[in-house]
Structure formats: C-alpha cells, structure tokens
Amino acid sequence: ADFDTTIENIDIGGPAMTRSAAKNHDWVTVVVDVEDYGAVLDEMKANGGGTTLKLRRTLAQRAFARTAAYDAAVSTWFAGELAKEGETAPPRRRALGGYLRQSLRYGENPHQQAALYTWGIPRHARSTSLSSASEHVAPTPAAPHAGGAPKAVASVAGSAVLHGKELGFNNILDLDAALATVASFTPPAVVIIKHTNPCGLACDDVLLEAYKRAHAGDPVSAYGGIIGFNREVDEATAAELSSIFYDAIIAPSYSDAALLLLRQKKNLRLLATGAPIGPTFARSTTADLNTLDVRRVSGGVLLQTHDYALSDQDIQRQVVTEREPTLDEVTDLLFAWKAVQHVRSNAIVLAKRLTVVGVGAGQTNRVFSVEIAVQKAGSRARGSVLASDAYFPFPDGVEAACKAGVTAIIQPGGSIRDGDAIAKANHYGVAMVMTGVRHFRH
C-alpha cells in the first residue's frame, strides 16, 4: 500500500485494549493467538466457565509480546520509508519482534536451551514449527515486481522439512551457511558445510558433476556435513549422495524420484525452500530486518547489512602484477572470490576449474590459513588460484601459496606492505588482482 493508506491502517484501539486487558489479567483473560483457543476452552470447561490465574498470566505475556511485535513492525516499516527518502543513520531506537518458529532440543551444546524465532509469521507455518511435509515442493515462481507482491525469498526458517528427524541448533546454523553460499552463484552450485564453513564447493552445468567435485574437494570433512543445492535435486544426484552419511540437505525442491531415494535414509533431514535460490545482489537498508545480520553481544545486539556477493560485473578488478591472469584464471578467481566470502576469517580458498580444492579458515594469522589450505589441497594446489578475504599483512602468505604452485591470487589489497606482496608475486610469475573490498566473516 502507499504511505497514506498504510498510516491510515495502523491500529491504535486494538493494541490499547489488548494491553489494558493484559495489565488486568487478574480478572481478564486476553487471547491474541488462535493457537490458545483450545487451552482457554479446556480451562473454561474444567473451571465452570473461568480460567486459572496461571493461564491468564501466560496469556498476558503473550499479549504484551504481540502488541510489542506489532509496534516493532510499524516502526521498522517507518524506518524503511525514511531510508527511501535518503535517511542513512540507524534508527535511534530499534524494536525487534520475533515469532516462535520452533523450540529446539538444545543449543550449541546439550546443556543450553534454544529456540528459533522469525521476523513476522511465515504464511505456511503460522501455528507450526519447521514443519514436516510429505508433498513434493516445487520452487515458487518469482512474482512480477511491478507494484505487486515482492519475490519469494528462500530462507531456512521459511523452509518445509520433507523428511528426517528434528533439526537442532547447529543444523540450522549450518543450513543457513549452505543456503547463503550456493545463493552466491548463478550456475548450478553445490556446497558441503561443516561447522558453518564450506569444505567442498563446485559449479557445473550438470548438478551431479557439481556434487561429485564438491565432495572430492574434501571427502574426509564431508562426512556428516550439510549440503546446499541451488537447483532442484534430481534422481541421479540423489543416488550418488545416498552412499554417504550427511546430516541435512537444503534445496529449492526435489524431484519425486529423488525424494523416494533420499527418504530411505531415516534420519536425513530434507529441507525445501519452495523459492528459487540464487544471487539477488540486493542492497539492504538499515531498516529491513529480513536483510540484516543480527549478532548478540553482552548487554546488546549488533546489527549490520548483509555482505552480499557482488555480480561478476560489479567486482572491481585491478591487476597489480607484471603478469595478467589468463581467461581461465579470471573465471576461477571470480569463483574463489565468491567462495571465500563464506569462510570464517582469516579465510583462504584455493580453487581450480570452478571447484574448491583447499580451505583455510578461522586462523589467528593469514599465513597459517594459507598453509592449511595448501595442505588440504595437496597436489591439487599446483595450478590453482587463491582468494583471500582480506589483505596480506606480510608477503609470507603469498610466498607460501606461490611455492605450492598457485598461479593467480585475488585479494582486497590495502596493506602498507602491498608492495612487498606484489613483488613476491612478480618474483614467482604469479598474477595478482586486487578488488578493494574486504570480506571478513567473524
């Protein structure tokens, strides 16, 4: 709706009456969710038409949370309208309103409690958790964006669980990492995630070949991992991956034959986004909760816009060495640059023929990450390209890569010792490209 229509439809009396009823819960039963009708009716039947104080207090909490979420939605919309008018400063007050999507068995560890909340209420799951479903889920076609409904957006919280046991806290984190990774690529892509890091990633015109190459990237780490696909999983791919133990798979959809095969694995979780997975190249504002990265710190939360992968055309590439990269190297460099964005810092990715062959993640210095990536790649490091999520503070990382046989490097640049890194690359005849954009992922 337009601005004036939206303002006209902001409810004032409803929230006010709901809040006053909740405040007076000693005498008033306030019900704001259809899901509570059954409990209220049961208590009325058991208590001569009345309800217990315990239930009324529970319902009062839910009522205050509901009106708070409503005001949060209004203020978030308002902030978005201001952003459209050129406001760039974060809102002075930020209200967050979440809806319980699923209570989890435990958090990162069994002694931690956890739950999944979403912004707003998913249309297909207003009264359910990440729901099990038996039907084939096809991708939702993109809606025309001409004043009508926005395009359907793939998400973990909005996915349907087609098969498998209940999802855990860590499963959801890994599934989100898998979804974000394959969404960075336009051609068919497959990623295998372990502890939120890609251990295998490949693109190919044929999904089965992309999966085989992704698995070959690090077959040891792939065991028990999470797989992400940006295309419908077909029967041939399902047959190939059925021979290996995986925890979960997320994809836009599955063919009927693929589902039949994969459901033979009792505990394998199968998630379907029901929406296409691919690059959006969106530029979020500081107002849209659905496109914000939210991180908790003691005493508060950090909000930031997402680090979206740029299109190949938008990546600024400055060749800084005497040798320019070949066309094949440029293709692999762009692939590796998108891949390294999804690896924990300090992040190093080695790639060859649109396949990740080595990953160094989460190290306290960059040369260690290079050495780990080279070690994982083994002989495949020779002839590969390297992507670094941030600049090389010293030339030792560049030298370690060159000695292993890396032929081209892509990195942001910006170090006071860039000249040393460039000189080291020139010494080994390695091409180096700088982008001017950093991709830290802490």
C-alpha positions in Angstrom: 0.0 0.0 0.0 1.1 3.6 -0.4 2.2 5.7 2.6 -1.1 7.4 3.4 -3.0 4.1 3.2 -0.6 2.3 5.5 -0.7 5.1 8.0 -4.5 5.0 8.0 -4.4 1.3 8.7 -2.1 1.4 11.7 -4.3 0.1 14.6 -4.5 2.2 17.7 -7.5 1.0 19.7 -6.8 -2.7 19.3 -3.3 -2.7 20.8 -4.5 -0.3 23.6 -7.4 -2.6 24.6 -5.1 -5.6 24.4 -2.5 -4.0 26.7 -5.1 -2.9 29.2 -6.6 -6.3 29.3 -3.2 -7.9 29.8 -2.4 -5.5 32.6 -5.7 -6.5 34.3 -5.0 -10.3 33.9 -6.1 -10.9 37.5 -9.7 -10.5 36.2 -9.4 -10.7 32.4 -8.4 -13.5 30.1 -6.9 -11.9 27.0 -6.4 -14.1 23.9 -4.4 -12.9 20.9 -3.4 -16.2 19.2 -5.7 -18.8 17.6 -3.3 -21.4 19.0 -4.5 -20.6 22.5 -8.2 -21.2 21.8 -8.1 -24.8 22.7 -6.4 -24.2 26.1 -8.8 -21.5 27.0 -11.8 -23.6 26.1 -10.5 -26.6 28.1 -10.0 -24.5 31.2 -13.4 -22.9 30.9 -15.0 -26.4 30.7 -12.9 -27.6 33.7 -13.5 -24.5 35.8 -17.1 -23.6 35.5 -16.6 -21.1 32.7 -13.5 -19.4 34.2 -9.7 -19.7 33.7 -6.8 -20.1 36.1 -4.5 -17.3 37.1 -1.6 -19.3 35.8 -3.1 -19.4 32.3 -4.1 -15.7 32.4 -0.5 -14.7 33.3 0.8 -16.8 30.4 -1.7 -15.2 28.0 -0.9 -11.7 29.4 2.8 -12.2 28.5 1.8 -13.3 25.0 -0.5 -10.2 24.6 2.3 -7.7 25.6 4.7 -9.5 23.2 2.1 -9.4 20.4 1.5 -5.7 20.7 5.2 -5.1 21.0 5.8 -7.0 17.8 3.1 -5.0 16.1 4.7 -1.8 17.1 8.1 -3.2 16.1 6.7 -4.0 12.6 5.2 -0.5 12.3 8.5 1.2 13.4 10.5 -1.0 11.1 8.3 -0.1 8.1 8.5 3.6 9.1 12.3 3.4 9.2 12.3 1.8 5.7 10.2 4.7 4.4 12.7 7.2 5.8 15.5 5.2 4.2 13.8 5.6 0.9 13.8 9.3 1.4 17.5 9.3 2.0 17.9 8.7 5.8 21.1 6.8 6.3 21.5 6.9 10.1 20.4 3.8 12.1 17.2 4.4 13.9 17.7 5.8 17.5 15.6 3.0 18.9 15.3 -0.4 17.3 12.4 -2.7 18.2 12.7 -6.4 17.4 9.7 -8.6 17.3 10.1 -12.3 16.8 7.7 -15.2 16.4 8.5 -18.7 17.8 9.1 -20.9 14.8 10.4 -23.9 16.7 11.6 -24.9 20.2 14.8 -26.8 19.8 16.1 -29.8 21.8 19.1 -27.8 22.9 21.5 -25.2 21.7 25.1 -25.5 20.6 25.6 -27.9 23.4 23.1 -30.2 25.3 23.2 -28.0 28.5 22.0 -24.9 26.6 18.3 -24.1 25.8 17.5 -22.8 22.4 14.6 -21.8 20.1 14.2 -20.4 16.6 12.4 -17.1 16.1 11.5 -15.4 12.8 10.6 -11.9 11.9 6.9 -11.9 11.3 4.9 -15.1 10.9 5.6 -17.4 7.9 2.4 -17.8 5.9 2.6 -21.6 5.6 3.6 -22.2 9.2 1.5 -19.8 11.4 0.9 -22.4 14.0 3.7 -24.9 13.4 7.4 -25.3 13.8 9.7 -26.1 10.8 7.1 -28.5 9.7 7.4 -32.0 8.2 5.6 -32.3 4.9 5.1 -35.3 2.6 4.3 -33.5 -0.6 6.7 -32.6 -3.3 7.7 -28.9 -3.0 8.4 -27.0 -6.2 10.1 -23.6 -6.3 7.8 -20.7 -6.0 7.9 -18.8 -9.3 9.3 -15.3 -8.9 6.4 -12.8 -8.7 6.5 -9.8 -11.1 7.8 -6.8 -9.2 5.8 -4.1 -10.7 3.9 -2.6 -7.8 2.7 -6.1 -6.7 4.0 -8.6 -4.3 7.7 -8.9 -3.8 9.6 -12.0 -5.0 9.6 -15.1 -2.7 12.8 -15.3 -0.8 14.5 -18.5 0.1 15.2 -18.9 3.8 15.9 -21.7 6.3 13.2 -20.5 8.7 10.7 -20.5 5.9 11.6 -23.9 4.5 9.5 -27.1 4.8 11.1 -30.2 6.3 10.1 -33.0 3.9 11.9 -35.8 5.8 14.1 -36.6 8.7 14.5 -36.2 12.5 14.1 -32.9 14.3 16.5 -30.1 13.4 19.0 -28.9 16.0 20.5 -25.5 16.7 23.8 -26.4 14.9 21.9 -27.9 12.0 20.1 -24.7 11.4 23.3 -22.6 11.5 24.9 -24.9 9.0 21.9 -25.0 6.8 21.9 -21.2 6.7 25.5 -21.2 5.8 24.8 -23.7 3.0 21.9 -21.6 1.7 23.9 -18.4 1.7 26.9 -20.0 -0.1 25.0 -21.5 -3.0 22.9 -18.4 -3.3 26.0 -16.5 -4.4 26.2 -18.4 -7.7 24.1 -18.3 -10.8 25.1 -21.6 -12.4 24.2 -24.9 -10.7 26.2 -25.0 -7.5 26.7 -27.5 -4.6 28.3 -26.8 -1.2 29.1 -29.1 1.7 29.3 -27.3 5.0 31.0 -28.3 8.2 30.7 -26.0 11.3 29.4 -23.2 9.0 32.5 -23.4 6.7 32.4 -24.7 3.2 34.6 -27.8 3.0 33.5 -28.6 -0.6 32.1 -26.3 -3.3 31.8 -26.5 -7.0 29.8 -25.2 -10.0 29.0 -27.2 -13.2 26.3 -27.2 -15.9 25.3 -30.7 -14.6 24.2 -30.8 -10.9 25.5 -34.3 -10.4 29.0 -33.3 -11.6 28.9 -30.3 -9.4 28.2 -32.5 -6.4 30.9 -35.0 -7.3 33.5 -32.3 -7.5 32.3 -30.6 -4.3 32.6 -33.9 -2.4 36.1 -34.5 -3.9 37.2 -31.2 -2.6 37.5 -32.6 1.0 35.9 -36.1 1.2 37.1 -36.6 4.8 35.4 -33.4 6.1 32.3 -34.0 4.0 31.2 -36.9 6.2 28.3 -35.8 8.4 28.1 -32.4 6.7 25.2 -30.3 5.4 24.6 -30.0 1.7 23.2 -27.0 -0.2 22.0 -27.0 -3.8 20.7 -24.0 -5.8 18.8 -26.3 -8.2 16.2 -29.0 -7.8 17.8 -32.2 -6.6 17.3 -34.8 -9.4 17.3 -38.6 -9.2 20.9 -39.1 -10.4 22.3 -36.7 -7.8 20.2 -38.2 -5.0 21.5 -41.7 -6.0 25.1 -40.5 -5.8 24.9 -38.8 -2.4 22.9 -41.6 -0.8 26.0 -43.7 -0.4 27.5 -41.2 2.1 26.3 -40.0 5.5 25.0 -36.4 5.6 23.0 -34.6 8.3 20.8 -32.5 6.1 20.2 -31.1 2.7 18.6 -27.8 1.6 17.5 -27.1 -1.9 14.7 -25.3 -3.8 12.9 -28.6 -4.4 13.4 -32.3 -5.1 12.1 -34.4 -7.9 9.7 -37.2 -6.9 12.3 -39.8 -7.7 14.9 -38.0 -5.7 12.6 -37.8 -2.7 11.8 -41.5 -3.0 15.5 -42.4 -2.8 16.5 -39.9 -0.1 13.7 -40.8 2.2 15.2 -44.3 2.5 17.7 -42.7 4.8 15.7 -42.5 8.1 17.5 -39.6 9.8 18.5 -37.4 6.8 16.8 -34.1 7.1 15.4 -32.8 3.7 14.5 -29.1 3.5 12.9 -27.4 0.6 12.8 -23.6 0.4 9.9 -23.5 -2.0 11.6 -20.5 -3.6 14.5 -20.1 -6.1 18.0 -19.9 -4.7 20.4 -17.5 -6.4 22.0 -14.1 -6.3 19.8 -11.2 -5.6 22.5 -8.5 -5.5 20.2 -6.7 -3.1 21.3 -3.6 -1.3 19.5 -3.6 2.1 18.8 -0.6 4.2 19.4 -0.2 7.9 15.6 -0.7 8.4 14.8 -4.1 6.8 15.1 -6.8 9.5 14.9 -9.6 6.8 18.1 -8.3 5.3 20.0 -7.5 8.5 22.7 -9.6 10.2 21.9 -9.7 13.9 24.7 -10.7 16.3 24.4 -10.7 20.1 27.0 -9.2 22.4 26.8 -8.9 26.2 24.3 -6.2 27.0 23.1 -5.7 23.5 22.9 -6.7 19.8 25.0 -5.7 16.7 23.1 -5.0 13.5 24.6 -4.7 10.1 23.5 -5.1 6.5 24.4 -8.3 4.8 27.7 -8.8 2.9 26.1 -9.6 -0.4 28.1 -11.3 -3.1 28.6 -8.9 -6.0 27.9 -9.9 -9.5 30.9 -10.6 -11.7 30.4 -7.3 -13.5 30.4 -5.4 -10.2 33.6 -6.8 -8.8 36.4 -4.2 -9.3 39.5 -6.0 -10.6 42.8 -4.2 -10.7 45.7 -6.3 -12.0 48.8 -5.2 -9.9 51.4 -7.6 -11.1 53.5 -7.8 -14.3 51.6 -10.8 -15.5 47.9 -10.6 -16.1 45.7 -13.6 -15.3 44.6 -15.8 -18.2 40.9 -16.1 -19.0 40.7 -19.5 -17.2 42.3 -17.9 -14.2 39.9 -15.0 -14.1 37.0 -17.4 -14.2 38.4 -19.3 -11.2 39.4 -16.1 -9.4 35.8 -14.8 -9.5 34.5 -18.2 -8.3 37.0 -18.3 -5.5 36.3 -14.7 -4.5 32.6 -15.5 -4.0 33.5 -18.7 -2.1 35.9 -17.0 0.3 33.2 -14.7 1.4 31.5 -17.6 3.2 34.6 -18.8 5.1 35.4 -17.7 8.6 38.3 -15.2 8.8 41.2 -15.4 8.4 39.9 -17.0 5.2 41.8 -18.5 2.3 40.3 -20.5 -0.6 42.2 -22.4 -3.3 40.1 -23.2 -6.4 40.7 -24.9 -9.7 38.1 -25.4 -12.6 35.2 -23.9 -10.5 36.0 -26.3 -7.7 37.2 -25.5 -4.2 40.3 -27.7 -3.5 41.5 -26.2 -0.3 40.2 -24.0 2.6 42.0 -22.3 5.4 39.5 -20.9 8.0 39.4 -19.2 11.3 43.1 -18.9 11.9 44.8 -16.2 14.0 47.1 -15.2 11.2 46.8 -15.4 7.4 49.9 -17.4 6.6 48.5 -20.3 8.8 45.3 -20.2 6.8 47.3 -20.4 3.5 49.3 -23.3 4.9 46.2 -25.2 5.9 44.5 -24.6 2.5 47.6 -25.8 0.7 47.9 -28.9 2.9 44.2 -29.8 2.2 44.7 -29.2 -1.5 47.8 -31.4 -1.7 48.9 -31.9 -5.3 45.8 -30.0 -6.5 47.3 -26.8 -5.2 49.6 -26.7 -8.3 47.8 -24.7 -11.0 45.1 -23.5 -8.6 44.1 -19.9 -7.8 43.9 -18.3 -4.4 41.3 -15.9 -2.8 41.9 -14.1 0.4 39.1 -12.4 2.3 41.5 -9.5 3.4 44.9 -8.2 2.5 48.2 -9.9 3.2 49.9 -8.0 6.1 53.2 -9.7 5.1 54.4 -11.4 2.0 54.9 -14.7 3.7 51.4 -15.9 2.9 51.9 -15.0 -0.8 55.2 -16.8 -0.8 53.7 -20.0 0.7 51.0 -20.0 -1.9 53.4 -19.5 -4.8 55.7 -22.2 -3.6 52.7 -24.6 -3.6 52.0 -23.9 -7.2 49.3 -21.2 -7.0 49.3 -19.3 -10.3 46.9 -16.4 -9.5 45.7 -14.5 -6.4 42.7 -12.3 -5.7 42.7 -10.2 -2.6 41.3 -6.8 -1.4 44.7 -5.0 -1.0 45.1 -2.1 1.3 48.1 -3.1 3.4 51.0 -0.8 3.9 53.1 -3.8 2.6 51.1 -4.3 -0.6 54.2 -3.6 -2.5 56.0 -6.5 -0.8 53.2 -8.9 -1.6 53.2 -7.7 -5.3 56.9 -8.0 -5.5 56.7 -11.6 -4.2 54.1 -12.5 -6.7 56.2 -11.0 -9.5 59.2 -13.0 -8.3 57.3 -16.2 -8.9 55.5 -15.1 -12.0 52.1 -15.2 -10.3 49.2 -12.9 -11.4 47.6 -10.8 -8.6 44.3 -9.0 -8.7 43.1 -6.5 -6.1 39.4 -5.7 -5.5 39.4 -3.0 -2.9 36.6 -4.9 -1.0 37.2 -6.9 2.2 35.0 -9.9 3.2 35.7 -10.6 6.9 33.4 -13.1 8.4 33.9 -13.3 12.2 
